[in-house]
Amino acid sequence: MTVRKNQAALTADEKRRFVNALLELKRSGRYDTFVTTHNAFIMSDTDNGDRVGHRSPSFLPWHRRFLIEFEQALQSVDATVALPYWDWTADRTSRSSLWAPDFLGGTGRARDGQVLDGAFARSGNRWTITVRVDGRDYLRRDLGAGGRQLPTRAEVDSVLAMETYDMAPWNSSSDGFRNHLEGWRGVNLHNRVHVWVGGQMGTGVSPNDPVFWMHHAFIDKLWADWQARHPRSPYLPAAGTANVVDLRDTMRPWNDVTPADMLDHTPHYTFDTAA
């Protein structure tokens, strides 16, 4: 069984294996297919039209399926690898261990945001950004620029306390747990972390930064934590809702999986700790 661990608890060997698997997926071209998929859904998901991966109830099951597919790709390279999660309520500065040269590398330089250290720096010629929103082909970050702060544990707990999964109008203006976790309302959890990292993480091609997977693994854990706290609070909407994915509707691009299929993560992986 795959166990997703807090990145802060990874051994040096586990970090090395994770990084090497990422580099191999990139070398083979498989990595960029995930970036392309994510960007396509960012661009097509709108508040008033069809929405699947973002701004909608299926934000959480869609990304759960997306991460499972990516984790399986990593494991096809190295069966020992699991997606680590980044608890940004604890590791909340640019000095945290995940930004060290032996793992993800640090923030970008002032003039252009280019990451200069670690395995994903452009100088190593192993992490050229090919699926991009502009002409720059190097990984960029701007960690915590402008005094931005990552969400706190108290802010997370305030969202986990919400009883209702989602509600009409089922978009970025909705109240409920999903939208507050996604970050369009309230204390802004998921979205704020993307902005805090900056660079490609602030765009539709955010998976170009390997921290995307660790961030979303934590978002996925928070959904699992919420489910454990609210076992009688179901996924909503159940059926007959225009423009969104109901409980038993299939999700693009897979077309063979529904939100109902994704409610229980335990057939696929567990986490090293519970809430």
C-alpha positions as CSV (number, residue, x, y, z in Angstrom):
1,M,0.0,0.0,0.0
2,T,1.3,3.4,-0.9
3,V,1.8,5.7,2.1
4,R,2.0,9.4,1.4
5,K,4.4,11.0,4.0
6,N,4.9,14.6,5.1
7,Q,7.8,15.8,3.0
8,A,9.5,17.0,6.2
9,A,9.8,13.4,7.3
10,L,11.4,12.0,4.1
11,T,14.8,10.5,4.4
12,A,17.6,11.6,2.1
13,D,17.1,8.5,0.0
14,E,13.4,9.0,-0.3
15,K,14.0,12.6,-1.5
16,R,16.5,11.4,-4.0
17,R,14.2,8.7,-5.4
18,F,11.3,11.2,-5.7
19,V,13.5,13.7,-7.5
20,N,15.0,11.1,-9.8
21,A,11.5,9.8,-10.7
22,L,10.3,13.3,-11.6
23,L,13.4,13.8,-13.8
24,E,12.8,10.6,-15.6
25,L,9.1,11.4,-16.3
26,K,10.3,14.8,-17.6
27,R,13.0,13.2,-19.8
28,S,10.5,10.8,-21.3
29,G,8.0,13.5,-22.1
30,R,5.3,11.9,-19.9
31,Y,5.5,14.7,-17.3
32,D,4.5,17.4,-19.8
33,T,1.3,15.6,-20.6
34,F,0.1,16.2,-17.1
35,V,1.0,19.9,-17.4
36,T,-1.0,20.1,-20.7
37,T,-4.0,18.4,-19.2
38,H,-4.1,20.7,-16.2
39,N,-3.8,23.8,-18.3
40,A,-6.6,22.7,-20.6
41,F,-9.0,22.5,-17.7
42,I,-7.9,25.7,-16.1
43,M,-8.6,27.5,-19.4
44,S,-12.0,25.8,-19.9
45,D,-13.4,25.8,-16.4
46,T,-15.7,28.9,-16.0
47,D,-18.1,30.0,-13.4
48,N,-21.0,30.2,-15.8
49,G,-20.2,27.2,-18.1
50,D,-19.1,23.7,-18.0
51,R,-16.6,23.2,-15.1
52,V,-14.8,20.1,-14.0
53,G,-11.4,20.6,-12.4
54,H,-11.7,24.0,-10.8
55,R,-14.4,26.4,-9.5
56,S,-16.7,23.4,-9.0
57,P,-17.7,20.6,-6.6
58,S,-15.5,18.2,-8.6
59,F,-12.3,20.2,-7.8
60,L,-11.4,17.7,-5.1
61,P,-12.3,14.4,-6.7
62,W,-10.8,15.6,-10.1
63,H,-7.5,16.4,-8.5
64,R,-7.5,13.2,-6.4
65,R,-7.8,11.2,-9.7
66,F,-5.2,13.4,-11.3
67,L,-2.7,12.8,-8.5
68,I,-3.4,9.0,-8.5
69,E,-2.5,8.9,-12.2
70,F,0.6,10.9,-11.6
71,E,1.7,8.8,-8.6
72,Q,1.2,5.7,-10.7
73,A,3.5,7.2,-13.4
74,L,6.1,7.9,-10.8
75,Q,5.8,4.3,-9.5
76,S,6.3,3.0,-13.0
77,V,9.8,4.5,-12.8
78,D,10.5,3.6,-9.1
79,A,7.9,1.5,-7.3
80,T,9.1,2.8,-3.9
81,V,8.1,6.4,-4.6
82,A,4.9,7.9,-3.2
83,L,3.7,11.5,-3.4
84,P,4.8,13.4,-0.3
85,Y,2.6,16.2,1.0
86,W,3.7,19.7,2.0
87,D,2.0,20.9,5.2
88,W,2.3,24.6,4.5
89,T,0.8,25.4,7.9
90,A,4.0,24.1,9.5
91,D,6.7,24.5,6.8
92,R,5.8,28.1,6.0
93,T,9.0,29.9,5.0
94,S,11.4,29.9,2.1
95,R,14.0,28.4,4.5
96,S,11.9,25.2,5.0
97,S,13.7,22.0,4.0
98,L,11.6,21.4,0.9
99,W,13.3,24.4,-0.7
100,A,16.8,23.1,-0.1
101,P,19.2,22.4,-3.0
102,D,18.9,18.6,-2.3
103,F,15.2,18.6,-2.8
104,L,13.1,21.2,-4.8
105,G,15.6,24.1,-4.9
106,G,14.7,27.6,-3.7
107,T,13.2,30.8,-4.8
108,G,14.0,32.6,-8.1
109,R,16.5,35.4,-8.6
110,A,15.2,38.9,-8.3
111,R,15.5,40.0,-11.9
112,D,13.6,37.2,-13.7
113,G,12.4,34.7,-11.1
114,Q,14.7,31.9,-12.4
115,V,15.4,29.1,-10.0
116,L,19.1,28.6,-9.9
117,D,19.7,25.7,-7.5
118,G,18.5,22.1,-7.1
119,A,17.7,19.5,-9.7
120,F,15.0,21.6,-11.4
121,A,17.2,24.6,-12.2
122,R,17.5,25.4,-15.9
123,S,21.3,25.1,-15.8
124,G,21.1,21.4,-15.3
125,N,19.4,21.1,-18.7
126,R,17.0,18.5,-17.2
127,W,13.9,20.7,-16.5
128,T,13.2,22.8,-19.5
129,I,9.7,24.3,-19.4
130,T,8.1,23.3,-22.7
131,V,4.4,23.7,-21.8
132,R,4.3,27.4,-21.0
133,V,2.3,30.6,-21.0
134,D,5.2,32.8,-22.3
135,G,8.6,32.5,-23.9
136,R,10.5,31.7,-20.8
137,D,11.7,28.1,-20.6
138,Y,13.0,27.9,-17.1
139,L,11.3,27.2,-13.7
140,R,10.4,30.4,-11.9
141,R,9.4,31.1,-8.3
142,D,9.0,34.2,-6.1
143,L,8.4,32.6,-2.6
144,G,6.5,34.9,-0.3
145,A,7.1,38.0,-2.3
146,G,5.4,41.2,-1.2
147,G,5.0,40.0,2.4
148,R,2.5,37.2,1.4
149,Q,1.8,34.6,4.0
150,L,0.9,31.0,3.8
151,P,-2.4,29.9,5.5
152,T,-2.2,29.1,9.2
153,R,-3.4,26.0,11.0
154,A,-6.2,28.0,12.6
155,E,-7.4,29.1,9.2
156,V,-7.3,25.4,8.0
157,D,-9.3,24.3,11.1
158,S,-11.9,27.0,10.4
159,V,-12.5,25.5,7.0
160,L,-12.4,21.9,8.2
161,A,-15.2,22.9,10.7
162,M,-17.6,23.7,7.9
163,E,-20.4,21.1,7.7
164,T,-21.6,21.3,4.1
165,Y,-19.5,20.1,1.2
166,D,-20.8,22.6,-1.4
167,M,-23.9,24.5,-2.4
168,A,-25.5,26.5,-5.2
169,P,-24.4,28.1,-7.5
170,W,-21.6,25.5,-7.4
171,N,-18.9,27.8,-8.6
172,S,-16.3,30.2,-7.2
173,S,-19.0,32.2,-5.4
174,S,-20.4,29.2,-3.5
175,D,-20.3,28.9,0.2
176,G,-19.3,25.6,1.8
177,F,-16.2,23.6,2.5
178,R,-15.0,22.9,-1.1
179,N,-14.9,26.5,-2.2
180,H,-13.3,27.7,1.0
181,L,-10.6,25.1,0.6
182,E,-10.2,25.8,-3.1
183,G,-9.8,29.4,-2.0
184,W,-12.2,31.6,-3.9
185,R,-13.9,32.6,-0.6
186,G,-13.0,33.1,3.0
187,V,-9.5,32.6,4.3
188,N,-8.3,31.3,0.9
189,L,-6.3,28.1,1.3
190,H,-5.4,26.4,-1.9
191,N,-5.3,29.4,-4.2
192,R,-3.2,31.4,-1.7
193,V,-0.5,28.8,-1.7
194,H,-0.2,28.9,-5.5
195,V,0.2,32.7,-5.4
196,W,2.7,32.5,-2.5
197,V,5.0,30.2,-4.5
198,G,4.6,32.4,-7.6
199,G,6.2,31.8,-11.0
200,Q,4.5,29.0,-12.9
201,M,2.6,28.0,-9.8
202,G,0.5,31.2,-10.3
203,T,-0.6,30.1,-13.8
204,G,-2.5,27.3,-15.5
205,V,0.7,25.5,-16.1
206,S,1.4,25.2,-12.4
207,P,2.4,21.5,-12.5
208,N,5.6,22.6,-14.2
209,D,6.8,23.2,-10.6
210,P,7.1,19.9,-8.8
211,V,5.8,21.5,-5.6
212,F,2.4,21.4,-7.3
213,W,2.1,17.7,-6.5
214,M,3.1,18.2,-2.9
215,H,0.7,21.1,-2.4
216,H,-2.2,19.1,-3.9
217,A,-1.3,16.0,-1.9
218,F,-1.9,18.2,1.2
219,I,-5.1,19.6,-0.2
220,D,-6.2,16.0,-0.8
221,K,-5.2,15.1,2.8
222,L,-7.3,18.0,4.1
223,W,-10.3,16.7,2.1
224,A,-9.7,13.3,3.7
225,D,-9.5,14.9,7.2
226,W,-12.8,16.8,6.5
227,Q,-14.5,13.5,5.5
228,A,-13.3,11.9,8.7
229,R,-14.7,14.8,10.7
230,H,-18.0,14.9,8.9
231,P,-18.9,11.3,7.9
232,R,-22.6,12.2,7.4
233,S,-21.8,15.2,5.0
234,P,-22.0,13.9,1.5
235,Y,-20.5,15.1,-1.8
236,L,-22.9,17.6,-3.4
237,P,-24.6,18.0,-5.8
238,A,-26.2,14.5,-6.1
239,A,-27.9,14.7,-9.5
240,G,-29.5,16.8,-12.2
241,T,-27.2,19.9,-11.9
242,A,-26.3,21.8,-15.0
243,N,-22.6,22.5,-15.9
244,V,-21.1,20.6,-13.0
245,V,-20.2,17.0,-12.2
246,D,-22.8,15.4,-10.0
247,L,-22.0,12.5,-7.7
248,R,-22.3,9.8,-10.3
249,D,-21.4,11.7,-13.4
250,T,-18.2,10.8,-15.2
251,M,-15.3,13.2,-15.1
252,R,-13.3,14.3,-18.1
253,P,-10.7,13.6,-19.4
254,W,-10.9,10.0,-18.1
255,N,-14.6,9.4,-18.7
256,D,-14.4,6.2,-16.6
257,V,-14.4,7.7,-13.1
258,T,-17.0,9.6,-11.0
259,P,-16.8,11.6,-7.9
260,A,-18.4,8.7,-6.1
261,D,-15.5,6.5,-7.1
262,M,-13.1,9.0,-5.5
263,L,-14.7,9.5,-2.2
264,D,-12.6,6.8,-0.5
265,H,-8.8,7.2,-1.0
266,T,-7.8,4.2,1.0
267,P,-7.9,1.6,-1.9
268,H,-5.2,3.7,-3.5
269,Y,-3.0,5.1,-0.6
270,T,-3.0,6.1,3.0
271,F,-1.4,9.0,4.8
272,D,1.3,8.7,7.5
273,T,-0.8,10.7,10.0
274,A,-4.5,11.4,10.5
275,A,-5.9,14.8,11.4
